[in-house]
């Protein structure tokens, strides 16, 4: 049998994306199954909530099974790449296709993780520091330590920010000593990449013989964390795989501009509500044959499949009387106890028997669970059973309308339940937590607490947001993607509460949270974020501790948008509220550094070191401060100490290398940059700085090679083209120099220094007219 082409081989060979109607989806999938060459590689299903997207994917799965194809179904429960990989492997195993390579690698990963968990020498809470705490204090390399990407299975967060900083150095030293085997370090430092490659290799073997479909449902809820990883997977960054692998992506929205690169291999399917004929057929299959009854139910449901399922799910014979709403019609066929259970089960966002026992007596809970867990509009998930979103929305709204006070009281019951459960785990509800189960509990606690009394609960909610934001926004420039997931979940929860309670001002607050989170992620903080944080300070933060947190965050935002005088005022206010706050004092040092007050910044960092909090980070920044003050010996000493404390952090070597270069100790600088490259081979800055060092040492060929690698890693970085152009000029390769500098000008047309450098090149090449033109443009700029 001829070997099937790879997925990546066919990406560019397809017609433009096509939008088709509801009657064609199953035929499209049948054609996909039957085709020798796939008509497309990615099928995107979109449509409003309740239109039947999940049901359609279930039909796809049945068709795949009948045709002898394999499939894996993923939804909002798999929020991270590692969770997706584990779920795919689990389903392949269940279908008789064990992924042996992945299973062994994953077992090894779990084994290493368990070793650390069981090690009494491990610093307390260290895994949480690895994933989120270190971002607050800016420990750059620790973003890639054990359980990288595995935010579903890490320890609880510490209860105080000082704890995070205090144990970071101990954690770094522990990692260095614990994992000496290179293979183990690679697995732990780059978990997502390693395990994705392993699973793809297994899936490729399976797909050589038959179709394999990976189906991503509720993508609107997972795209923020999965989309970048999924795109890398599709283009082959983790390894190629057979074109027999099909990707199905289902969500409320069509795939947008971010998917333009795949448009020729993508088919879009937009689902609409049932047609009149489809709705009639659905009701007939459910045993409702009376035309008047059918007409009434179709009118109530607006032909939305999930509402039709709701309306025909009442046990017993449906009465002929006309109800005034879909909820009334649904409740009409139930006993009083069933009616109450159906309504109360809409209070929690997920339910199981234990949750129902909080809302009902034990016997009623057991009876109700037996019925509800089998209803058409209820789906089982790893987190419990849940109503379809549309069904829960209308039932919950009905309950609130019937009695707002009773509904609030039930939410308070649920908040107390989740709060007590958190307390048994030793968790403070408004502090960050790390393992997936505990994070879900915390989110449900906050949801019910705010639903019970949103005005009273908002200060604690905003404090929680600040805790998570301080984790996400690393004060040394690093971004913690795990904490960003938590921030988005918080904002999403607040938006849901606002929509359920019709709180317009809270809906605006949630929208502002989302905007600020996006600015965190894309490093585009601006004046609006500073104003927004001031609103939080003025309206919601009441205790001195909350105010200190808010003022520190405000100072950091002001520092990043270069309003340094205001940043100083904010951080001084924070320190007046808590003079011992490490985070506030550290941010103060960063502000002094940015203001070029190097002596004051160095003193600030020295004072911090006396408390032995965050030693590595403080030594690193004091080293940078000494370097800016041209105190090179002191700077080298600090960077050397930082290296001793954290020998696997390439930024420490880069910092010392830059210092050696400025001191013209080129051999020492090259050695440090080379070590940094070994530790961080994908960081173009290391090649950039080594290239500059080679240039200054007149090793032009080596410099060109490094700048070329830097350009490959950072193709949009104008500085790399500029420095390579300068290198070519000094090596008298004028044509190459002009080509590089012209590219740099195209990337940054308003940079006068680049025109000046190209003018110098033209001058040395005796092209005087061109030189005059460039120097003239440089003068204008």
N, C-alpha and C positions, 0 to 999 in steps of 0.2 A: 504494500500500500504506500502511495506517495506521501511524503511527509507534508503535513498541513503547514501553510504559511504562518508566520508569527502575527500576532495582533498588531504589533508596531509596523510590520511590512505593509499592512493594508490600510493604515490610518489615512493615507492621502488619496485613496482610490475610490471615494464614494461620492454620490451626487449630493446636491445641497439638501439641507434638512427639510423634512416634509411634515406638515401638520395635517392630521387626519381626524375624522370623526369617530364617535364611540362605536359605531357598528363595525369598524374595521380592526379593532385591537387584537382580537383573537386570531383573525386571519393573518395579521402581520406577524404574530408570534409563530403561527403554524408555518408561514413561509420561511421564517428565520430558522426554524427547526429542520425544514426539509431541504434548504438550499445547500448546494455543494460549496459555493462561495457565499459567505454571509452578505446579505443586501445592505447591512449596516453593522456597526460594532457596539453601539450604545443606543439603548431605547430609553427615552425620557418620558415619563408619564406625569402629567400635571392636572390639577383640578381642585376645586374648592373642597373644604372639609365635608365629609359625608357623601361624596359623589361616588365612592366605591373603588378607590385606588388600591387599598389593601386587599379587597376582595378580588380585584383583577389580578393582582400578583399571586394570590392563592390559586387562581385558575391557571396562571402561567406555570406554577409549580406542579400542578396536577398534569398538565400537558407534558411538561418536561419528564416527569416520572413515567408516564405512559410510553414516551418515545425512548426511554432508556438513558436519558440525559441526567446529569447531576445538577444540583442547585444548592445555594446557600441564601438564606433570608436574613437580612439585617435591618434593624430599625433604631428608634431613638434610645434603646437601652444600651447600644454599643456606641458610646460617645468618643472613644479613642481608637486609634489604629490597632493597638494591642488587643483591645476588647473585640474588635472586628476579626482579627486574625484567629483568636482563640475560638470565637463562635463559628467561623467558617470551618476550622479543623474539626470541631465537635460535630457539625452537621455532616461533613464528609465521612467521618468515622461511622456515624449512625447509618449512612447510606451504603456502607460496605467498602469505602475507599479511604482507608487510614492514611494520613499524611505522615509517613514515618520520619522523614527528615526534620520536618517542623516539630513533631512530637518530641523527638530526642532533644532538639535545641531548646524548645520551650521547657522541657523537663529540667534541663541543665540550668536555665535561667531561674526557674522556680527554686531549684535546689540551692543555688547561690543566695538567692533572696532569703530562703529559710535559714541558711547558715547565719546570715547577718542578724535576722530577727531573733535567733536563739543565742546569739553571742552576748554574754553579760558585759563584755568590754565595749560593746557598741555604745556610742554616746546616746543618751536618751533623746528619743524623737528624731534621730538623725535622718531617717528617710524623708520625713517631712521637710527638714532643712534642705535636703537635696532638691526636692521638687519645687518648693515654694518659698521657704524662709530665706534662702540665700539671695533670692532676687531682690528682697527688700533691702539688703545691705550690699548688694552688688557683687557677690562672688561669682565671677563670670563663668568659670569652667564647671561649676557644680551643677549647671543646668543639664549636664550630660553624665550624671552619676547614676548609681543603681536605680532601677525602675524608671529610667527615662521614658517618658511617654506612657508609663503605666500608672496613671493617676488613680486607677481603680483599686489599687492594692497597696497603699502606703499607710504609715502610721498617723496617729492623731497629731495635730499641731500643738505646740506649747501654748501656755496660757498667757505668756507675757513676751513682749517684743525683745526685752533684754535677754531672755533665755535663748532666743533664736541666735542672737549675735554671740553670746557667751560660748556656745558650744560649737560654733561653726569651725573654729580652728581645730578643735579636737576631732571633729568629724572628718575634716580634710586629712589629717594625719592618720586617722583610722582607715580611711579608704586606701591610702597609699600602702599601708602595711598589710591590709587584709587581702587585697587583690593584686598579687604579683604576676600571675599567669596572664600572658598577653591575650589569649583567647577569651578568658573570663572578663578581662577589662573591656575588650571590644564588645562582647555581648551586653555588658552592663552599661557601657557608655553610649552605645548606639543601638538600643534595643529594637526600636521600630524598624530601622533599616535592616538589621540582621535577620529578624524574624520574618519580615515581609519577604525578603529574598528566599529564605528557606521554604516558606509556604508556597510561593510562586513556583519554585522548582518542582514541588510535589504536585501542584495543580496542573502544571504544564504537561507532566507525564500522563496524568489522567485525561487531559483534554486532547491529547494526540489521537485518542481513539473515539471520543464522543464529545458531545456538547457539554459545556459546564456554564451555568448562569450564576452570576453574583448579583443579588437583588437588594438594592438599598432603598428601604421604605422610609417614610416620614423624613425625607432629606432636608426639609426646611428646618428641622430641629437639630440636625447633626452636621450640616454643611460647614458651620464655622470651625469645627474641629477636624472634620474628615476630608473636606474638599481639597486642601493643599496636598495631603498625603495621597488621595485617590488620583489626582492629576499626575503626580510623579509616578505612581504605579502604572497609569495608562501609557505614558510616554516611554516607559522602560527603564526608569532610573533604578529600580530594584531588580532588574533582569527582564528579558523578553519572555513572552509566553504565547501559546497557540492562539490563532484567530478563532478557534472553536470556543474560546472563552467569551461569553456575552455579558455585557454590563447593563443592568436595568436600574434606573434611578427614578424614584417616585416621590413627588412632593407637591405642595400646594402651588408652587410657582414653576414656570418653565425655566429651563437652564438659561442663564443670561449671557452677557458679553464675555464673562470670564471663561466661557466654554467655546469661544470663537475658534480656537485652534483645533477643535474636534468637529467643527460643523459639517465637514464632508463625510464623517463617519457616524453622524448622529441623526436619529430620527425622533422627532417630537410627537407625542400623542397627547392631545388635550381632552380630558373627559368632561362631558356635560351631564346634567341630570338625565334620568331615564327619558326616553321618548314616551309618548302616550301609550304606544303599543307595548313597549318594554315594561312600563309600570303595570299595565293590565295583566300582562303575562306573569309578572312577579306576584301579584295578588292572587291570580288564579292558582298558581303553584302553591300558594299558602292556604288554599281552600276557600278563598273569598270570591264567589262567582256572581253575586248579585250586582248588576250594573250600577244601581244607585249607590250601593255601598262602595264599590270600586271608585266611582266618580268622586264621592265625598273624600275618601282617603287620599286619592291622587291630588285633590285640591288642597287638603291639609298639609300634605308633605311637600308640595311644590315639585313632585317627582324626584325628590332627593332620596337615594336608596336607603341611607341609614334611618331616615325618618319613617319610611315605609316599613322597614324592619321593626322599628320601635312600635308602630301602630298595630302590627299584626302579632306582637309578641305576648300580648296579655293571655294568661292561661284561661281555658274554658271557652265557651261559645261567645263570640263577639255579638254584642247587642246591636240593634238596628238604629237606635236613637243617635241623633247627630250631636257630637260634642262641639264645644266652642273653640277648643284649641287642641293641638297635638298631645299635650300632656294630659288634659282632661280625658281625651279619647283613650289614651294608653291606660290611665289609672282606672278607667271605667270598668274594665274587666277583672279587676283585682279585688281580693278581700281587703278589709281595712288594715290588717297587719302587713299584708304584702304591699299595699299602697304606701304605707309609712316606711317600710324597709326600702322600697325602690327610691323614695325621695331622700331618705337619710344616707343611702349609699352614694348619693351625689355630693355629700359634704367632703369626703376625702378625695384626693386626686387619684389615688390607688387604694384598693381595699383588699383585705383578706379576712379570714374568719376572726382573727384577733382584733382587727380594726372594727368589724361589725359588732363585736362584743362590747366595745366602748360605747357604741350608740344604741344598742338594743340589749335586752336580756339574753342570757346564754341560749335558751331554747329557741327564741325568735331568730337570733343571729344564725344558728345552725340551719334552721329551716330556710331562711332567706338566702343564705349563702348557697345552699344546694340549688335553689332556683336561679338566682342571679348569675351564678358562675356559668350557667348554660344558655343564657339569653343571647339572642342574635346580635344585640348591640353591645355586648360585653366581650372583651378580648383578654386572654390570659397573657401575662408577661412575666419576665424574671422578677419584677418588683411586686407582683400581685395582679389582681384583676382590675380592669378599668373600663368605665363606660367609654364608648366612642365620644370624642370631644364635643361633637354637636349635641349628642343626647345628654351628656352631663351638663352642658351649658343651659339647655332649656329646663331640665329638671331642677338644677340648682337655682335658676332664676325664679322658677315657680315657688320653690321653698322660701326664698328670700321675700318674694311678694306676699306670700301667705302670712309670714310673721318674721320681720327682720330681727326682732329680739330673740326669738327661738332659734333662728338660724345662727345668730352670733353666739348664743350659748352653746350650741353644738360644736361650733368651731373652737370655742374655748376648751371644751372637753377634749377635742382632738389635740389642741396645743399642749394641754397638760399631759396627755398621753405621750406625745413625742418628746416633750421636755423631760418627763420622768425617764423615758428610755435613754435619752442622751445622758442624763445624770448617772445612770447605772454604768455608763461607759466612761465616766469621769470627764465629760465634755462640757465646756461652757458654751451655751448655744450661740452667743454672738462672737465667738472666736473662730478662726479658720480651722477646719479639720481636713484630713487628707484621704482616709480610706473611703471608698465609694459608698458603702452602706451607711456610714456615719454622716457623710455629706448629704445623702438623700434624707436622712432623718432630720438633719439641721434645716434643710430647705423646707421640709414639710412642717416643722415646728414654726418657722418664720411665716410660712403661708397661712397657717391657721391662726397664729397670733395676730397677724395683720388683718385677717378676715374678721376676727372677733371684734377688734377695735383698731381701725387703721390709724386714727390720730394718736392714740396712746402708744401704738407699737412702732411708729415711724422713727423715733430717735434711736432705738436699739437696732432697727434695720439699717439706718444710715451708718451707725457705728460698725456694723458688720461689713457693710460695703467698704468703709474706709480700711478696715483690717485687710480685706481681700485685695483692695486696690493697692495698699502699701506693699503687699506681696507681689502683685502683678507689675507694678512700676518700680523696677529696681533702681535704687537711688544712685547707682554707679553706671547706669545706662543699659542694664540688662532687662529683658522682658521675660516674665514667667508665663508661659502659655497655659500651664495648668491652672494658675490663678485666674487667667482670663476666662477660662471655661466657667469657673465659679461666679465671676462677675456677671457673665452673660446670663447664667441661670438665675442669679438674684434679680437682675433687671427684668428678665422674662416673667418671673414670679410676681414682681410688683406690677407689671403691666397687666397680667391676668387678673389680679385683685382689683385693679383700677377699672378694668372693663366689666368685671362681674358686678362691682358696686356702683358703676357709672360715676366714678370720681374723675372728673375732667382734669383737675389740677394734679392729681396723682398720676394720671396717664401722661401728662406733660413731664412730670418728674421722671417717670420711667423712660420716656423718649430722650430726655437729657442724659440719663445714665447710659443709655445705649450709645449716644453720640460721643460721650467722653470715653467710654470703653474703646470705641473705634479709634479715637485719637491716641489712646494709650498704645494700641496695637500697631498703628502705622506711624508712630512718632510724629504726629501732627498736632500736638497740643498748641492751643492758641488762647487769645484773650477770652473767648467764650468759656473755656474751661476754668479759667481763673474766676470769672464772674459766677459760674455755676457753683464752684466750691465755696465762694463767699456766701452764696445763698444757703448752702448746707450749714455753714457755720452760724449764720444769723437765725436760721429757722428751726434747725433740728438738733444741734449739738449743744447740750446743756451742762454736762458735768465738766470739771477741769480736765479730766483725762480725755474726754471726747474732744474738747476744745484744743488740747495739745496735739492730738492726732490730726485734727483738721488743719491747724495752723502749720504743722510740719508739712503736710501734703500740699498746702497752698504755697509754702515757701519753695518746695521742690518744683511745682508747676511754674511759678514765677521765675525761678532760676532757669528753667529750660526755655522759656520764651524771652529770656534775657532782660527781664525787668528786675535787675539785681538789687536796686535800692529797696524796692517793695519786698523782695524776697528776704532781705536782711531784717526788715521790720517784722515780717511774719514769723521768722524763726526765733527772733528775740522774744516775741510774744509767747511762742511755744515754750521756750526755756524758762520764762517767768512762771508758767503754769507747772512745769516739771523740769527742774534744773538737771535732773539725772537721766533724762531721756537720751539714750544713746543715739537713737535715730535723729532726733532734733539736733544734737550736737554734731553728728556726722554731716548732716545736710548743711549746717552752719559752716563747717570746714570746706565743703564743696563750693558754697557761695563765695567765701573768702578767696578760694582758689580762682574762681571765675573772675573775681574783681581784681585779680593780680596782686592781692594783699598777701604775698607769699609768707612773710614772717608771721603774720597773725594766723594764717592757715596752718603753718607748720606747728605753731604753739598749740593750736586747737587739736590737731591730730596727736601731738605728744601727750596732751592731757588725757585724751581718750585711751591711749596706750597704758596709762597708769592704772586704768580699771581692767586691763587685759580683756576688754570686749572687742571682738572683731579684729584681732591682731593683724591678720594677713591684709585685710582690706585697708586698715589704717596705715600700715607700713607702705602699701602700694601707693596710696594717695599722698602720704608725706614724701615718698620718693619722687613723685611727679612734681610736688611743690618745690622740693629742693632743686630738681632739675631746671624748673622755670627760673629759679633764683640763681642759676649757674653754680650751685654748690654741688658739683658733680660727685665728689667723694661721698658726701652725705647721702646723695640720691642712690648711688650704687650700693651703699650699706643697707639702706631701707629695702631696695628691691631684692638684695641678697637674702635678707631676713624673710621677706615675703616668699621667696623661692623655697627656703628651708621649711617654712610653715606649710606651703602648698606647692610641692615640686612638680605636680602634674598640670599646673595652670600656665598655659602658654603666654598669657598676658603679662605675667611676672617677668618672663624672659624678654618679651618684647619691650617692656618698660626699661629694663636694664640695658638692652641692646641699643635703644634710642639714646640713652644716656651715654653709653660708650661712644656712639657715633658722634654725638655733639662734642665729646671730649677728644675726638679724633683718634680713639683707640679702636681702629677699624677691625683688627683681627678679633678682638674680644666681642665687638658688636656683631660681626658675622657669625661667630660661634653661638651667641645668644639667639639671633634670629633663626639660625638653623635648628636649634632645639625647639624654638617656638613653632616652626613649621612642622617638625616631627609630631608635636603634640596637637597642633591645630592645622592640618594640611589643607583644609578648605577655607582658611582665613586669608584672603588676598592681601590684607594689611601686612602680614609678615613678609611676603615676597616683596611688597612695595618698599618696606623699610630696608630690607637687605639689598634691594636693587639700588636704592639711594646710596647705601654704604659702598657698594661696589663702584658706583659712579664716582663718588668722591675719592676712592682709592685708585681711580683710573682703570679699573678692570671692566672695560666697556662691554665685552661679549657677555660676561656673567651678568652685568646689570641689565642688558637687553633681554636676556633669558628670563630673569626674575620679573621684569615689568611685563613681559609677554604672558607669563603665567598669571600675574595679578590681573591683567586684562581679561583673560579667560574666566577667572573667578568673579571679576567685577566689571563686566563689559560696559557699564554705564558710568564708571568712575572716571571723570575727566582727568584727574591727576595722574593716573597711570599712563595715559596717552601723552600728557604733557612731559612727564619725566622721561618716557622712552624717547620722545622727540628730542629732548635736550641731550640725552645720551648719544643719539645718532649725530646731533650737531657737533658735540665735542669729539666724536670719532670721525668727523668730516664726511659722514654719510648724509649729505644735505637733502637729497631727494627723499630718503626715508624719513628724515626729520620733518620736512615740510608735510609729508603725508600724514604723519602722526599728529602734528600740531593742527592741521586742517580738520582732522576728525575731532580733536579736542574743541576747536572753535564751533563745529557743528553741534556738539553736545552742550556747549556753554557759550553762546555767541556774544554775551555781554561781559565776558571776562577779558579785561584789557591786558592782563599779564600774559595771556596766551598769544595775543597779537604781538606783544613786545618780544616774546621769545621767537615767534616766527619771523619777525622783522630782523632780529639778530642773525637768524639762520640765512635769510636772504642776503643780508649784509656781508656775511662771511663767504657766501657763494658768489659775491659780486653782482647780484641781481638788485641793483640799487633802486630802480623804480618800484619794484615790489616791496623792498624794505621800507621806502618812504611811505608807501600806502599803508603798510601795517603799523608803522610807528604813528602815523597820523590817526589811524583808527584807535590805537591804544591811548593816545592823548585825549581823543573825544570821550572815551570811556572812563 
